[in-house]
């Protein structure tokens, strides 16, 4: 099985070194190390790790801001590993989409479950995100096809099922999605309407 690729973002070199050692001893591959949030973002974009373990308090750009950017870009799940456990920081971590929060000092046994669960949750979120995008696309396609059908029914005197069949046939003949055919019909109608004015 391929080793899980980890990016570590921690400003304390000794903690970073210890964490790397622990992760590698558990079979993880540490693909990058960052000492501040900005470098963490750049490395994450470049290396596309499977998971990011990040401290909250770091120079240049703190972990909260870095996590917010990385979560929006949907690069990898983020685990905070920090000495701070106050309620406000935990709330901020939840708001930016961090999937796990480990408080220092940590035990080696804390890492494995946090990493594995973070990766599993991230995959579930990605599937849900894709489903939502697919549903949005299907809805948009349906709206466009309905509008194009309406145009064909009005302008060509076709019945609804005939208009649909015409769009469907054009889609198959031209090997283009029905959405594109519908958009072309709508555009042609709009251009024709402008000329007639």
N, C-alpha and C positions, 0 to 999 in steps of 0.2 A: 504494500500500500504506500502511496506517495505521502511523504512527510508534510504535516501542516506547516505552512510558511507564516512566520510571525515577524511583525515589525514592533520593535520596542522604542517607546518615546519616554525617556526618563532623563532628567537633568543631572542627577547624581551619578557620576561614573562608577562608583563602587556598587551601588544598587543595580545599575544597568548590567555590570559585569556578572554579578551574582545571579540576576534574573536570567541572563543568557545561558549561564552554566546550568542552571536548574532546568530550563526549557530544553536544552540540547541533551541533557541526561535523560529526559523523558521522551526523547525521540522527535522533538519539534525542530524545525529548521529556522534559525533566526536569520532572516534575509536582509535586515537593515536595522540600524540603531540611530536614534535622533536625540539630541540634547535639548531641543526646544520645539514648540508647536509648529512653527513655520517649516522647519526642516522635516518634521514628521509628515506634514501635508505633501511636500514635494516628493519625499521618498515613497509615500503611499501611492501617489499618482503614478510614479515611475515603476515601482516594484509589484503593485497589485497583490499585497499579501492576503492570506486567508483570514487573518485576525490581527488586530492592533492592540497592544497593551500599552496604556498611556497614563502618565502621571497627570494630575490636575494643575499643580503649580509648577510652571516652567517659564523660562525667560522668552522674550520676543512675542510669543503668542501662547496664552495658557491652554491647558488641555480642553477646557470647556469650549472655547472658540474653535480650536482645531477640530474637535470632535463634531461640532456643529457643521463645519464645512465638509468634513469627510462623510458624515452621515447624509448630507444633502446630495453629495456626489455618488453615494451608494457604492463606495469602494470596498469596505470590509466592516465586519462587526468590531465594535470598540469595547474594550474592557478597561475600566479605570482601576489603576493600582495606586493608591494614595494613602498618605498619612492622615488625611482629613476626612472626618466622618460626620460633620455637622449636617443637620437637616437641610439647610439651604443649598449646600453643594450637592447633596443627593437629589434634591428636587431639580436643580439645574441639569444634572446628569440625565435624569429622566426626560426632561424637556428636549434635550439635544439628541436623544435616541441611543444613548449608551446602553448596551445589553447586559453588562455585569459591572459590579462595583466591589473591589476587594480592598480591605483596609490593611495598611502596613502596621506592624510587622505581620507578614503573612506566612502561612505554612506551605510547603511544597504541595501538600495534598489539596490546597485550595485552588491551585492553578488548573489541573487537568479537567475537573468538572466545569469550571467557569469557561474555559476555552471551548470545550466540546459543545456545551449548551449554547454558547454565543454563536458558534458556527451554524448549529442546527436552526436556531431562531432566525438568523440572518437569511438562511436559505428559504425558510418559510415566508419571511417578509418579501423576499424577491419573487417568489411564486405568486403571492397575493398581489404584489405590485403589477406583475405581468398580466394576471387575470383582470385587474381593474383596467389596465391599458387596452387589453383585447376587447373588453366590454364597451369601453368608450368608443373604440374604433368601429365595433359592430353597430353601435347606436348611431354614430355619425354616418356610416354607410347606409343604414336603413333610412335615415332622414333624407339623404341625398337621392337615393333610389326613389323614395316616395315623391320627392319634388320633381324628379325627372319624369316619373310616370304621369304625374299631374300635367306637366307640360305636353307630353305626347298625347295624352287624352284630350286636352284642350285644343292643341294645334293640329293634330293629325286625326282626331275623331276616333281614337282607339278606345277599346274597352280596357279596364284595369289589367286584366290578365294578359291581354295582347301587348300592352305597353311593357309590362314586366317581362314577358317572353322576348320582346324585341331587345331590351337591355341585356337580358341574360344571354341571348344568342350573340349579340355584339361582343359581349365579354368573352365568350368562348372562342368566337372567330378571331378576335384580335389578341387573344391570350393576355387580356388585361383584367384587373379586378373590376367588379361591377361598380365600385366606388368611382373609379376613373372614368368609366363610360358615363355614369350619371353626371359627373362633373362636366364632362365634355358636352353633354346634351344641354345642361343648364347654361353653360358658357355660350354655346351656339345660339340658344334662344335669347339670351341677354343681348348678344351682338346684333342679332336680327331685329330685336325690339328697338335698339338704339338707331339702327338704320331707318326703320319705319317712322321714327319720330321726326 
